[in-house]
Amino acid sequence: MADHYQLNVTASSEEEAKRLTQLAVSQRLAACAQIHGPITSTYWWRGRIELADEWMCVLKTSADRLDELIVALRQAHSSETPEIIAVPIEAGDADYLAWLTEETAPDG
């Protein structure tokens, strides 16, 4: 298991994206987050191809907070089946990764 993760979650509006990222960072479940968008997503949903404008949230967290972050985003998300994908960070600037660990410590 990696020590750090980048988690992507899409949101149906800019407001929802801001709400989700604010929730994650304020609870120290993520050290930081960026919002990109709007983006256009094409996907299968209930037997049909859908096309939607969405906002991509990119959050960075420590392995210790990953499961809590996923649960919090799932509970706060407006979608029935939100896209929540975590990718391990295999390498990066040592000072940045240390900062990421420090900022996601439960005692903050």
Summary of the structure (lengths in Angstrom):
residues: 108
radius of gyration: 14.3
end to end distance: 22.7
largest distance: 46.4
contacts: 311
relative contact order: 0.30
helix: 34%
strand: 39%
